[in-house]
């Protein structure tokens, strides 16, 4: 079912007897017959002067450091609060499981 269907060797075309005949004797006419001279390309404009590199002043360095510190503190606070919420949820689910287990194991001892 999954084997390739290859024609038998006696019916397959050989390179000497190709199904496509080569094109011979075709001559293309020129694109135009106006005999004009080639034009000279326009000069390339000079590149604009390079922009100066960014220079940090002491004030901008302090602002960048304070901004980075604020971002780290905010992201850290969010991550710690998410971890704390997960821990509290896990503890409450465990406590509920213990209470349910004790209620279901001893239904007559209430």
C-alpha positions as a Markdown table, in Angstrom:
| # | Residue | x | y | z |
|---|---|---|---|---|
| 1 | Unk | 0.0 | 0.0 | 0.0 |
| 2 | Unk | 2.8 | 2.4 | 0.9 |
| 3 | Unk | 5.3 | 1.3 | -1.7 |
| 4 | Unk | 6.1 | 3.7 | -4.5 |
| 5 | Unk | 4.5 | 3.1 | -7.8 |
| 6 | Unk | 7.4 | 3.2 | -10.2 |
| 7 | Unk | 6.8 | 2.2 | -13.9 |
| 8 | Unk | 8.6 | -0.9 | -15.1 |
| 9 | Unk | 12.0 | -0.2 | -16.7 |
| 10 | Unk | 10.8 | -0.9 | -20.3 |
| 11 | Unk | 8.1 | 1.9 | -20.2 |
| 12 | Unk | 10.1 | 4.6 | -18.4 |
| 13 | Unk | 11.7 | 7.3 | -20.6 |
| 14 | Unk | 15.4 | 7.3 | -20.9 |
| 15 | Unk | 17.6 | 10.5 | -20.9 |
| 16 | Unk | 18.2 | 9.9 | -24.7 |
| 17 | Unk | 14.5 | 9.7 | -25.5 |
| 18 | Unk | 13.0 | 12.5 | -23.4 |
| 19 | Unk | 9.3 | 13.3 | -23.7 |
| 20 | Unk | 10.1 | 17.1 | -24.0 |
| 21 | Unk | 11.8 | 18.1 | -27.2 |
| 22 | Unk | 14.5 | 20.8 | -27.0 |
| 23 | Unk | 13.7 | 24.2 | -28.5 |
| 24 | Unk | 16.0 | 25.1 | -31.4 |
| 25 | Unk | 16.1 | 27.9 | -33.9 |
| 26 | Unk | 14.2 | 30.5 | -31.8 |
| 27 | Unk | 15.7 | 34.0 | -32.0 |
| 28 | Unk | 14.3 | 36.8 | -29.8 |
| 29 | Unk | 14.1 | 40.3 | -31.3 |
| 30 | Unk | 15.7 | 43.1 | -29.4 |
| 31 | Unk | 13.6 | 44.9 | -26.8 |
| 32 | Unk | 13.8 | 48.2 | -28.6 |
| 33 | Unk | 15.2 | 49.5 | -31.9 |
| 34 | Unk | 15.7 | 53.2 | -31.0 |
| 35 | Unk | 19.6 | 53.1 | -30.8 |
| 36 | Unk | 19.9 | 55.6 | -28.0 |
| 37 | Unk | 23.0 | 56.2 | -25.8 |
| 38 | Unk | 22.9 | 54.9 | -22.2 |
| 39 | Unk | 22.2 | 57.6 | -19.6 |
| 40 | Unk | 24.6 | 58.4 | -16.8 |
| 41 | Unk | 23.2 | 57.5 | -13.4 |
| 42 | Unk | 22.6 | 60.4 | -11.0 |
| 43 | Unk | 25.2 | 61.0 | -8.4 |
| 44 | Unk | 24.5 | 59.4 | -5.0 |
| 45 | Unk | 23.8 | 62.0 | -2.3 |
| 46 | Unk | 26.2 | 62.1 | 0.6 |
| 47 | Unk | 25.1 | 60.2 | 3.7 |
| 48 | Unk | 23.8 | 62.4 | 6.5 |
| 49 | Unk | 26.2 | 63.0 | 9.4 |
| 50 | Unk | 26.1 | 60.3 | 12.0 |
| 51 | Unk | 24.1 | 61.0 | 15.2 |
| 52 | Unk | 26.3 | 61.4 | 18.3 |
| 53 | Unk | 26.2 | 58.5 | 20.7 |
| 54 | Unk | 23.9 | 58.7 | 23.8 |
| 55 | Unk | 25.8 | 60.5 | 26.6 |
| 56 | Unk | 24.6 | 60.0 | 30.2 |
| 57 | Unk | 24.9 | 62.8 | 32.6 |
| 58 | Unk | 25.2 | 62.1 | 36.3 |
| 59 | Unk | 21.6 | 63.0 | 36.8 |
| 60 | Unk | 20.3 | 60.7 | 34.1 |
| 61 | Unk | 22.4 | 57.9 | 35.6 |
| 62 | Unk | 20.8 | 58.4 | 39.0 |
| 63 | Unk | 17.3 | 58.4 | 37.4 |
| 64 | Unk | 18.0 | 55.2 | 35.5 |
| 65 | Unk | 19.4 | 53.5 | 38.6 |
| 66 | Unk | 16.3 | 54.6 | 40.6 |
| 67 | Unk | 13.9 | 53.4 | 37.9 |
| 68 | Unk | 15.6 | 50.0 | 37.6 |
| 69 | Unk | 15.5 | 49.6 | 41.4 |
| 70 | Unk | 11.8 | 50.5 | 41.5 |
| 71 | Unk | 11.1 | 48.0 | 38.8 |
| 72 | Unk | 13.0 | 45.2 | 40.6 |
| 73 | Unk | 11.2 | 46.0 | 43.8 |
| 74 | Unk | 7.7 | 46.0 | 42.3 |
| 75 | Unk | 8.3 | 42.8 | 40.3 |
| 76 | Unk | 9.8 | 41.1 | 43.4 |
| 77 | Unk | 6.8 | 42.2 | 45.6 |
| 78 | Unk | 4.3 | 40.8 | 43.1 |
| 79 | Unk | 6.1 | 37.5 | 42.8 |
| 80 | Unk | 6.5 | 37.1 | 46.6 |
| 81 | Unk | 2.8 | 37.9 | 47.1 |
| 82 | Unk | 1.8 | 35.3 | 44.4 |
| 83 | Unk | 4.0 | 32.7 | 46.2 |
| 84 | Unk | 2.4 | 33.6 | 49.5 |
| 85 | Unk | -1.1 | 33.3 | 48.1 |
| 86 | Unk | -0.3 | 29.9 | 46.7 |
| 87 | Unk | 1.1 | 28.7 | 50.0 |
| 88 | Unk | -1.9 | 30.0 | 52.0 |
| 89 | Unk | -4.3 | 28.3 | 49.5 |
| 90 | Unk | -2.3 | 25.0 | 49.7 |
| 91 | Unk | -2.4 | 25.1 | 53.5 |
| 92 | Unk | -6.2 | 25.7 | 53.6 |
| 93 | Unk | -6.9 | 22.9 | 51.1 |
| 94 | Unk | -4.8 | 20.6 | 53.2 |
| 95 | Unk | -6.7 | 21.6 | 56.4 |
| 96 | Unk | -10.0 | 21.0 | 54.7 |
| 97 | Unk | -8.8 | 17.6 | 53.5 |
| 98 | Unk | -7.9 | 16.6 | 57.0 |
| 99 | Unk | -11.2 | 17.8 | 58.4 |
| 100 | Unk | -13.2 | 16.0 | 55.7 |
| 101 | Unk | -11.1 | 12.8 | 56.2 |
| 102 | Unk | -11.8 | 12.8 | 59.9 |
| 103 | Unk | -15.5 | 13.4 | 59.4 |
| 104 | Unk | -15.8 | 10.6 | 56.8 |
| 105 | Unk | -13.8 | 8.0 | 58.7 |
| 106 | Unk | -15.7 | 8.2 | 61.9 |
| 107 | Unk | -19.4 | 9.0 | 61.2 |
| 108 | Unk | -20.7 | 7.4 | 64.4 |
| 109 | Unk | -18.2 | 9.0 | 66.8 |
| 110 | Unk | -19.7 | 12.5 | 66.7 |
